[in-house]
């Protein structure tokens, strides 16, 4: 029997993907505005640009989403789960540069947490 042990999300790197409060532009005349009304990415997320891996998003202290990405910084600019759940500020990220490992880990975690498998990346891993 083969026993496979992968890290739990607690062992992943915790990355801040949104600021707690929206960035507001303050003008000299006292006006304040948020012209784009978009989610506000913290500057430190830019440090993660180009990093590939698997991520887990917690919602109400439970795993709500598992996915894989080729660029974690770009992925969270438009992630629908994050947009629908504006209270989420952090993700848990495991860097994996090899495509096949990303695919395997994504499938493993999706099955472990949701008992179903639907990988995000539909291209070839082999």
DSSP file (Angstrom, degrees, kcal/mol; ACC not computed):
  #  RESIDUE AA STRUCTURE BP1 BP2  ACC     N-H-->O    O-->H-N    N-H-->O    O-->H-N    TCO  KAPPA ALPHA  PHI   PSI    X-CA   Y-CA   Z-CA
    1    1 A X              0   0    0      0, 0.0     2,-0.5     0, 0.0     0, 0.0   0.000 360.0 360.0 360.0 134.1    0.0    0.0    0.0
    2    2 A X        -     0   0    0      2,-0.0     2,-0.6     0, 0.0     0, 0.0  -0.833 360.0-158.7 -97.8 130.2    1.3    3.4   -0.9
    3    3 A X        -     0   0    0     -2,-0.5     2,-0.5     2,-0.0     0, 0.0  -0.944   6.0-166.3-111.3 120.1    0.7    6.2    1.5
    4    4 A X        -     0   0    0     -2,-0.6     2,-0.5     2,-0.0    -2,-0.0  -0.912   3.8-173.1-107.3 124.9    0.8    9.7    0.1
    5    5 A X        -     0   0    0     -2,-0.5     2,-0.3     3,-0.0    -2,-0.0  -0.968   3.9-179.0-119.9 120.1    1.0   12.6    2.5
    6    6 A X        -     0   0    0     -2,-0.5    -2,-0.0     1,-0.1     2,-0.0  -0.797  38.8 -88.2-110.3 156.8    0.7   16.1    1.1
    7    7 A X        -     0   0    0     -2,-0.3     2,-0.1     1,-0.1    -1,-0.1  -0.331  39.7-124.7 -64.1 144.1    0.9   19.3    3.2
    8    8 A X    >   -     0   0    0      1,-0.1     3,-2.3     4,-0.0     4,-0.4  -0.412  33.6 -99.0 -78.4 165.2   -2.3   20.6    4.7
    9    9 A X  G >  S+     0   0    0      1,-0.3     3,-1.2     2,-0.2    47,-0.1   0.760 121.7  69.6 -60.6 -22.6   -3.3   24.2    4.0
   10   10 A X  G 3  S+     0   0    0      1,-0.3    -1,-0.3    82,-0.1     4,-0.1   0.773  97.9  51.6 -64.2 -24.1   -1.8   25.2    7.4
   11   11 A X  G <  S+     0   0    0     -3,-2.3    -1,-0.3     2,-0.1    -2,-0.2   0.505  92.4  98.2 -89.9  -6.0    1.6   24.4    5.9
   12   12 A X  S <  S-     0   0    0     -3,-1.2     2,-0.4    -4,-0.4    82,-0.2  -0.306  87.8 -94.5 -75.8 164.3    1.1   26.6    2.8
   13   13 A X  E     -A   93   0A   0     80,-2.7    80,-3.0    -2,-0.0     2,-0.6  -0.671  36.8-132.8 -77.4 131.4    2.4   30.2    2.5
   14   14 A X  E     -A   92   0A   0     -2,-0.4     2,-0.5    78,-0.2    78,-0.2  -0.790  26.3-170.2 -89.6 122.1   -0.3   32.7    3.6
   15   15 A X  E     -A   91   0A   0     76,-2.7    76,-2.2    -2,-0.6     2,-0.5  -0.953  20.8-133.1-119.5 129.0   -0.5   35.5    1.1
   16   16 A X  E     +A   90   0A   0     -2,-0.5    74,-0.3    74,-0.2    26,-0.1  -0.675  28.9 170.8 -77.7 123.1   -2.5   38.7    1.5
   17   17 A X        +     0   0    0     72,-2.9     2,-0.3    -2,-0.5    73,-0.2   0.597  60.3  32.9-110.9 -15.8   -4.5   39.3   -1.6
   18   18 A X  S    S-     0   0    0     71,-1.5    23,-0.2    23,-0.2    -1,-0.2  -0.989  76.7-117.2-140.6 150.0   -6.8   42.2   -0.6
   19   19 A X        -     0   0    0     21,-2.4    21,-0.2    -2,-0.3     3,-0.1  -0.482  24.8-124.2 -78.5 155.9   -6.5   45.2    1.7
   20   20 A X  S    S+     0   0    0     -2,-0.1     2,-0.4     1,-0.1    -1,-0.1   0.849  96.6  30.0 -69.4 -33.8   -8.8   45.5    4.6
   21   21 A X  S    S-     0   0    0     19,-0.0    -1,-0.1     3,-0.0    -2,-0.1  -0.951  95.0-100.4-126.9 147.9  -10.1   48.9    3.5
   22   22 A X        -     0   0    0     -2,-0.4     2,-0.5     1,-0.1    17,-0.1  -0.284  38.6-109.4 -62.9 147.8  -10.5   50.3    0.0
   23   23 A X        -     0   0    0     -4,-0.0     2,-0.5     2,-0.0    -1,-0.1  -0.696  38.5-162.2 -78.0 123.5   -7.8   52.7   -1.2
   24   24 A X        -     0   0    0     -2,-0.5     2,-0.5    10,-0.1    10,-0.2  -0.914  14.3-133.3-113.1 133.4   -9.4   56.1   -1.4
   25   25 A X  E     -D   33   0B   0      8,-3.2     8,-2.2    -2,-0.5     2,-0.5  -0.740  20.5-158.1 -84.6 125.9   -8.0   59.0   -3.3
   26   26 A X  E     -D   32   0B   0     -2,-0.5     6,-0.2     6,-0.2     2,-0.2  -0.924   5.3-153.7-108.8 126.1   -7.9   62.2   -1.3
   27   27 A X    >   -     0   0    0      4,-3.0     3,-2.0    -2,-0.5     0, 0.0  -0.568  27.6-112.5 -94.3 159.8   -7.7   65.5   -3.2
   28   28 A X  T 3  S+     0   0    0      1,-0.3    -1,-0.1    -2,-0.2    -2,-0.0   0.801 116.0  60.3 -60.9 -29.6   -6.3   68.7   -1.8
   29   29 A X  T 3  S-     0   0    0      1,-0.1    -1,-0.3     2,-0.1    -3,-0.0   0.400 124.1-101.0 -82.6   5.9   -9.7   70.3   -1.8
   30   30 A X  S <  S+     0   0    0     -3,-2.0    -2,-0.1     1,-0.3    -1,-0.1   0.276  77.0 137.5  98.5 -12.2  -10.9   67.6    0.7
   31   31 A X        -     0   0    0     -5,-0.1    -4,-3.0     1,-0.0     2,-0.4  -0.371  34.7-161.7 -68.1 148.8  -12.8   65.4   -1.7
   32   32 A X  E     +D   26   0B   0     -6,-0.2     2,-0.3    -2,-0.0    -6,-0.2  -0.990  15.6 165.9-129.3 140.5  -12.4   61.6   -1.4
   33   33 A X  E     -D   25   0B   0     -8,-2.2    -8,-3.2    -2,-0.4     2,-0.3  -0.992  37.4-153.5-152.5 160.5  -13.2   59.1   -4.1
   34   34 A X        -     0   0    0     -2,-0.3     3,-0.4   -10,-0.2   -10,-0.1  -0.807  24.9-176.9-128.9  85.9  -12.8   55.5   -5.2
   35   35 A X  S    S+     0   0    0     -2,-0.3    -1,-0.1     1,-0.2   -11,-0.0   0.788  75.9  36.6 -64.6 -31.8  -13.1   56.0   -8.9
   36   36 A X  S    S-     0   0    0      2,-0.1    -1,-0.2     3,-0.0     3,-0.1   0.661  83.2-148.3 -98.3 -15.5  -12.9   52.3  -10.1
   37   37 A X        +     0   0    0     -3,-0.4     2,-0.2     1,-0.2    -2,-0.1   0.901  48.8 142.5  48.8  47.2  -14.8   50.6   -7.2
   38   38 A X        -     0   0    0      1,-0.1    -1,-0.2     0, 0.0     2,-0.1  -0.624  61.5 -82.3-110.4 170.2  -12.5   47.5   -7.7
   39   39 A X        -     0   0    0     -2,-0.2     2,-0.7    38,-0.2    -1,-0.1  -0.486  48.9-124.4 -70.1 147.9  -11.0   45.1   -5.2
   40   40 A X        -     0   0    0    -21,-0.2   -21,-2.4    -2,-0.1     2,-0.4  -0.848  19.7-156.5-107.3 112.3   -7.9   46.5   -3.8
   41   41 A X        -     0   0    0     -2,-0.7   -23,-0.2   -23,-0.2     2,-0.1  -0.673  21.3-120.6 -86.6 134.1   -4.7   44.4   -4.1
   42   42 A X    >   -     0   0    0     -2,-0.4     3,-1.7     1,-0.1     4,-0.4  -0.438  20.7-119.4 -71.7 149.5   -2.0   45.1   -1.6
   43   43 A X  G >  S+     0   0    0      1,-0.3     3,-1.4     2,-0.2     4,-0.4   0.826 110.2  65.6 -58.3 -31.9    1.4   46.2   -3.1
   44   44 A X  G >  S+     0   0    0      1,-0.3     3,-1.0     2,-0.2     4,-0.3   0.695  85.3  72.1 -67.8 -16.4    3.1   43.1   -1.6
   45   45 A X  G X  S+     0   0    0     -3,-1.7     3,-1.7     1,-0.2    -1,-0.3   0.818  85.8  67.0 -65.5 -28.3    1.1   40.8   -3.9
   46   46 A X  G X  S+     0   0    0     -3,-1.4     3,-1.7    -4,-0.4    -1,-0.2   0.802  87.2  68.0 -60.5 -28.4    3.2   42.1   -6.7
   47   47 A X  G <  S+     0   0    0     -3,-1.0    -1,-0.3    -4,-0.4    -2,-0.2   0.722  96.8  54.5 -62.2 -21.1    6.2   40.3   -5.1
   48   48 A X  G X  S+     0   0    0     -3,-1.7     3,-2.0    -4,-0.3    25,-0.6   0.321  76.7 138.4 -97.3   7.0    4.5   37.0   -6.0
   49   49 A X  T <  S+     0   0    0     -3,-1.7     3,-0.1     1,-0.3    22,-0.1  -0.275  72.3  13.7 -56.3 132.2    4.1   37.8   -9.7
   50   50 A X  T 3  S+     0   0    0      1,-0.3     2,-0.4     0, 0.0    -1,-0.3   0.418  88.5 138.7  83.9  -1.3    4.9   34.8  -11.9
   51   51 A X    <   -     0   0    0     -3,-2.0    21,-2.3    44,-0.0     2,-0.3  -0.641  38.7-153.2 -81.7 132.9    4.8   32.3   -9.1
   52   52 A X        +     0   0    0     -2,-0.4    44,-1.9    19,-0.2     2,-0.3  -0.749  36.6  89.8-104.7 148.5    3.1   29.0  -10.0
   53   53 A X  E     -CB  69  95A   0     16,-2.3    16,-2.7    42,-0.3     2,-0.4  -0.999  66.7 -55.4 165.7-161.9    1.3   26.6   -7.7
   54   54 A X  E     -CB  68  94A   0     40,-2.2    40,-3.0    -2,-0.3     2,-0.3  -0.881  43.5-165.2-113.1 143.2   -1.8   25.5   -6.0
   55   55 A X  E     -CB  67  93A   0     12,-2.8    12,-2.2    -2,-0.4     2,-0.4  -0.945  10.3-157.0-132.4 154.5   -3.9   27.7   -3.7
   56   56 A X  E     -CB  66  92A   0     36,-2.7    36,-2.5    -2,-0.3     2,-0.5  -0.994   7.9-156.6-128.7 134.2   -6.6   27.2   -1.2
   57   57 A X  E     -C   65   0A   0      8,-2.8     7,-3.2    -2,-0.4     8,-1.5  -0.950   9.2-149.8-113.2 127.9   -9.2   29.8   -0.2
   58   58 A X  E     -C   63   0A   0     -2,-0.5     2,-0.4    32,-0.4     5,-0.2  -0.778  10.5-172.1 -95.7 139.6  -10.9   29.6    3.2
   59   59 A X  E >  S-C   62   0A   0      3,-3.4     3,-1.1    -2,-0.4    -2,-0.0  -0.985  78.8 -10.6-129.9 121.6  -14.4   30.9    3.8
   60   60 A X  T 3  S-     0   0    0     -2,-0.4    -1,-0.1     1,-0.2     3,-0.1   0.902 129.8 -57.2  54.5  44.1  -15.6   31.0    7.3
   61   61 A X  T 3  S+     0   0    0      1,-0.2     2,-0.3    -3,-0.0    -1,-0.2   0.669 120.6 102.0  61.6  21.6  -12.6   28.9    8.4
   62   62 A X  E <  S-C   59   0A   0     -3,-1.1    -3,-3.4    -5,-0.0     2,-0.4  -0.959  86.4 -95.5-128.3 150.5  -13.5   26.1    6.0
   63   63 A X  E     +C   58   0A   0     -2,-0.3    -5,-0.3    -5,-0.2     3,-0.1  -0.508  46.4 167.9 -65.9 121.7  -11.9   25.4    2.6
   64   64 A X  E     +     0   0A   0     -7,-3.2     2,-0.3    -2,-0.4    -6,-0.2   0.613  60.8  15.1-109.2 -19.8  -14.2   27.1    0.1
   65   65 A X  E     -C   57   0A   0     -8,-1.5    -8,-2.8     2,-0.0     2,-0.4  -0.981  52.1-168.6-159.2 142.0  -12.1   26.8   -3.1
   66   66 A X  E     +C   56   0A   0     -2,-0.3     2,-0.3   -10,-0.2   -10,-0.2  -0.998  25.4 151.1-130.3 135.8   -9.0   25.0   -4.4
   67   67 A X  E     -C   55   0A   0    -12,-2.2   -12,-2.8    -2,-0.4     2,-0.3  -0.947  33.9-129.0-153.7 174.4   -7.3   25.9   -7.6
   68   68 A X  E     -C   54   0A   0     -2,-0.3     2,-0.3   -14,-0.2   -14,-0.2  -0.938  24.9-177.6-128.2 152.6   -4.0   26.0   -9.6
   69   69 A X  E     -C   53   0A   0    -16,-2.7   -16,-2.3    -2,-0.3     3,-0.2  -0.991  34.7-148.0-149.6 154.6   -2.4   28.9  -11.3
   70   70 A X  S    S+     0   0    0     -2,-0.3     2,-0.2     1,-0.3    -1,-0.1   0.513 103.1  24.9 -96.6  -9.2    0.6   29.8  -13.4
   71   71 A X     >  -     0   0    0    -18,-0.1     4,-2.4     1,-0.1    -1,-0.3  -0.710  65.0-168.8-155.1  99.1    0.7   33.3  -11.9
   72   72 A X  H  > S+     0   0    0    -21,-2.3     4,-1.3   -24,-0.4   -23,-0.2   0.841  87.7  54.8 -61.2 -36.2   -0.8   33.8   -8.5
   73   73 A X  H  4 S+     0   0    0    -25,-0.6    -1,-0.2     1,-0.2     3,-0.2   0.940 112.9  40.7 -64.4 -47.5   -0.6   37.6   -8.6
   74   74 A X  H >> S+     0   0    0      1,-0.2     3,-1.5     2,-0.2     4,-0.6   0.863 108.1  63.1 -68.9 -35.4   -2.6   37.8  -11.9
   75   75 A X  H >< S+     0   0    0     -4,-2.4     3,-0.7     1,-0.3     4,-0.3   0.865 102.3  49.6 -58.9 -37.2   -5.0   35.1  -10.9
   76   76 A X  T 3< S+     0   0    0     -4,-1.3    -1,-0.3     1,-0.2    -2,-0.2   0.397  90.5  77.9 -90.6   5.9   -6.4   37.1   -8.0
   77   77 A X  T <4 S+     0   0    0     -3,-1.5    -1,-0.2    -4,-0.2   -38,-0.2   0.800 117.4  12.6 -74.8 -29.6   -7.0   40.2   -9.9
   78   78 A X  S << S+     0   0    0     -3,-0.7     2,-0.3    -4,-0.6    -2,-0.2   0.137  82.5 149.5-135.3  20.4  -10.2   38.7  -11.3
   79   79 A X     >  -     0   0    0     -4,-0.3     4,-2.1     1,-0.2     3,-0.2  -0.433  36.7-151.2 -66.4 120.8  -10.9   35.6   -9.3
   80   80 A X  H  > S+     0   0    0     -2,-0.3     4,-2.5     1,-0.2     5,-0.2   0.850  93.6  55.8 -64.1 -36.7  -14.7   35.2   -9.2
   81   81 A X  H  > S+     0   0    0      1,-0.2     4,-0.8     2,-0.2    -1,-0.2   0.892 110.5  46.4 -62.9 -38.4  -14.8   33.4   -5.9
   82   82 A X  H  4 S+     0   0    0     -3,-0.2     3,-0.4     2,-0.2     6,-0.3   0.899 111.1  51.2 -69.7 -41.2  -13.0   36.4   -4.3
   83   83 A X  H  < S+     0   0    0     -4,-2.1     3,-0.4     1,-0.2    -2,-0.2   0.903 111.9  47.2 -62.9 -40.8  -15.3   38.9   -6.0
   84   84 A X  H  < S+     0   0    0     -4,-2.5     2,-0.3     1,-0.3    -1,-0.2   0.670 117.7  44.4 -74.3 -16.2  -18.3   37.0   -4.7
   85   85 A X    ><  +     0   0    0     -4,-0.8     3,-2.0    -3,-0.4    -1,-0.3  -0.652  66.5 172.5-127.8  74.4  -16.8   36.8   -1.2
   86   86 A X  T 3  S+     0   0    0     -3,-0.4    -1,-0.1    -2,-0.3    -2,-0.1   0.640  70.7  71.1 -64.0 -14.2  -15.4   40.3   -0.5
   87   87 A X  T 3  S+     0   0    0      2,-0.0     2,-0.3    -5,-0.0    -1,-0.3   0.661  74.2 101.6 -75.5 -14.5  -14.6   39.4    3.1
   88   88 A X    <   +     0   0    0     -3,-2.0     3,-0.1    -6,-0.3   -29,-0.1  -0.567  37.9 163.7 -75.6 128.2  -11.7   37.1    2.0
   89   89 A X        +     0   0    0     -2,-0.3   -72,-2.9     1,-0.1   -71,-1.5   0.585  55.7  43.8-117.7 -20.0   -8.3   38.8    2.5
   90   90 A X  E     -A   16   0A   0    -74,-0.3   -32,-0.4   -73,-0.2     2,-0.3  -0.897  54.0-162.9-131.2 155.7   -5.8   35.9    2.3
   91   91 A X  E     -A   15   0A   0    -76,-2.2   -76,-2.7    -2,-0.3     2,-0.5  -0.887  22.8-126.3-126.0 165.0   -5.1   32.7    0.3
   92   92 A X  E     -AB  14  56A   0    -36,-2.5   -36,-2.7    -2,-0.3     2,-0.4  -0.970  33.3-169.1-113.4 125.7   -2.9   29.8    1.1
   93   93 A X  E     -AB  13  55A   0    -80,-3.0   -80,-2.7    -2,-0.5     2,-0.5  -0.940  20.3-168.3-128.5 134.4   -0.4   29.1   -1.6
   94   94 A X  E     - B   0  54A   0    -40,-3.0   -40,-2.2    -2,-0.4     2,-0.3  -0.971  26.7-133.7-119.7 114.1    2.0   26.2   -2.3
   95   95 A X  E     + B   0  53A   0     -2,-0.5     2,-0.4   -42,-0.2   -42,-0.3  -0.518  32.4 167.1 -72.8 127.0    4.5   27.0   -5.0
   96   96 A X        -     0   0    0    -44,-1.9     6,-0.1    -2,-0.3    -2,-0.1  -0.932  15.8-177.0-140.8 112.6    4.9   24.2   -7.6
   97   97 A X        +     0   0    0     -2,-0.4     2,-0.4     4,-0.0    -1,-0.1   0.771  62.0  86.3 -83.3 -26.5    6.7   24.9  -10.8
   98   98 A X  S  > S-     0   0    0      1,-0.1     4,-2.2   -46,-0.1     5,-0.2  -0.633  71.4-144.4 -81.2 128.0    6.2   21.5  -12.4
   99   99 A X  H  > S+     0   0    0     -2,-0.4     4,-2.6     1,-0.2     5,-0.2   0.910  98.4  52.1 -56.4 -47.1    2.9   21.3  -14.4
  100  100 A X  H  > S+     0   0    0     25,-0.3     4,-2.7     1,-0.2    -1,-0.2   0.891 109.1  49.9 -62.3 -39.0    2.2   17.7  -13.5
  101  101 A X  H  > S+     0   0    0      2,-0.2     4,-3.1     1,-0.2     5,-0.3   0.911 110.0  50.9 -64.4 -42.1    2.7   18.4   -9.7
  102  102 A X  H  X S+     0   0    0     -4,-2.2     4,-2.6     1,-0.2    -2,-0.2   0.942 112.7  46.7 -58.8 -46.2    0.3   21.3   -9.9
  103  103 A X  H  X S+     0   0    0     -4,-2.6     4,-2.4     2,-0.2    -2,-0.2   0.932 114.5  46.5 -60.9 -48.1   -2.3   19.1  -11.6
  104  104 A X  H  X S+     0   0    0     -4,-2.7     4,-2.8     2,-0.2    -2,-0.2   0.933 114.8  45.8 -62.4 -48.2   -1.8   16.3   -9.2
  105  105 A X  H  X S+     0   0    0     -4,-3.1     4,-3.0     2,-0.2     5,-0.3   0.908 111.8  52.2 -63.9 -41.5   -2.0   18.5   -6.1
  106  106 A X  H  X S+     0   0    0     -4,-2.6     4,-2.4    -5,-0.3     5,-0.2   0.946 113.2  44.0 -60.1 -47.7   -5.0   20.3   -7.3
  107  107 A X  H  X S+     0   0    0     -4,-2.4     4,-2.5    -5,-0.2     5,-0.2   0.924 113.9  51.1 -62.4 -44.7   -6.9   17.1   -8.0
  108  108 A X  H  X S+     0   0    0     -4,-2.8     4,-2.8    -5,-0.2    -2,-0.2   0.946 113.2  43.5 -59.3 -50.3   -5.8   15.6   -4.7
  109  109 A X  H  X S+     0   0    0     -4,-3.0     4,-2.6     2,-0.2     5,-0.3   0.889 112.6  52.5 -67.2 -38.0   -6.9   18.7   -2.6
  110  110 A X  H  X>S+     0   0    0     -4,-2.4     4,-2.5    -5,-0.3     6,-0.9   0.919 113.8  43.6 -63.3 -41.8  -10.2   19.0   -4.5
  111  111 A X  H  X5S+     0   0    0     -4,-2.5     4,-1.8     4,-0.2    -2,-0.2   0.929 113.7  51.3 -68.2 -43.2  -11.0   15.4   -3.9
  112  112 A X  H  <5S+     0   0    0     -4,-2.8    -2,-0.2    -5,-0.2    -1,-0.2   0.922 122.7  29.1 -59.8 -46.0   -9.9   15.6   -0.2
  113  113 A X  H  <5S+     0   0    0     -4,-2.6    -2,-0.2    -5,-0.2    -1,-0.2   0.809 138.3  19.5 -87.8 -31.2  -12.0   18.7    0.6
  114  114 A X  H  <5S-     0   0    0     -4,-2.5    -3,-0.2    -5,-0.3    -2,-0.2   0.510  88.0-128.2-120.7  -7.8  -14.9   18.3   -1.8
  115  115 A X  S  <<S+     0   0    0     -4,-1.8     2,-0.3    -5,-0.5    -4,-0.2   0.782  82.0  86.1  60.2  28.2  -15.0   14.7   -2.9
  116  116 A X        -     0   0    0     -6,-0.9     2,-0.5    -9,-0.1    -2,-0.3  -0.980  66.5-140.8-150.8 158.0  -15.1   15.8   -6.5
  117  117 A X        +     0   0    0     -2,-0.3     2,-0.1    -3,-0.1   -10,-0.1  -0.979  31.5 148.4-129.2 124.9  -12.5   16.6   -9.1
  118  118 A X        -     0   0    0     -2,-0.5    -2,-0.0   -12,-0.1    -1,-0.0  -0.618  33.2-150.7-150.9  86.5  -12.7   19.4  -11.7
  119  119 A X        -     0   0    0     -2,-0.1   -52,-0.1     1,-0.1   -16,-0.1  -0.270   9.3-141.6 -63.6 144.4   -9.2   20.8  -12.5
  120  120 A X  S    S+     0   0    0      1,-0.1     2,-0.6   -17,-0.0    -1,-0.1   0.896  86.0  70.8 -70.6 -41.0   -9.0   24.4  -13.6
  121  121 A X        -     0   0    0      1,-0.1    -2,-0.1   -18,-0.0    -1,-0.1  -0.682  57.1-180.0 -85.1 121.2   -6.3   23.8  -16.1
  122  122 A X        +     0   0    0     -2,-0.6    -1,-0.1     2,-0.1     3,-0.1   0.447  49.6  96.7-100.2  -2.1   -7.6   21.9  -19.1
  123  123 A X  S    S-     0   0    0      1,-0.2     2,-0.3     2,-0.0    -2,-0.0   0.003  87.4 -68.8 -77.5-172.4   -4.4   21.8  -21.2
  124  124 A X        -     0   0    0      1,-0.1    -1,-0.2     2,-0.0    -2,-0.1  -0.634  37.3-178.1 -83.5 134.5   -1.9   18.9  -21.4
  125  125 A X              0   0    0     -2,-0.3   -25,-0.3     1,-0.1    -1,-0.1   0.569 360.0 360.0-102.3 -15.5    0.2   18.2  -18.3
  126  126 A X              0   0    0    -27,-0.1    -1,-0.1   -26,-0.1    -2,-0.0   0.442 360.0 360.0 -98.8 360.0    2.3   15.4  -19.8
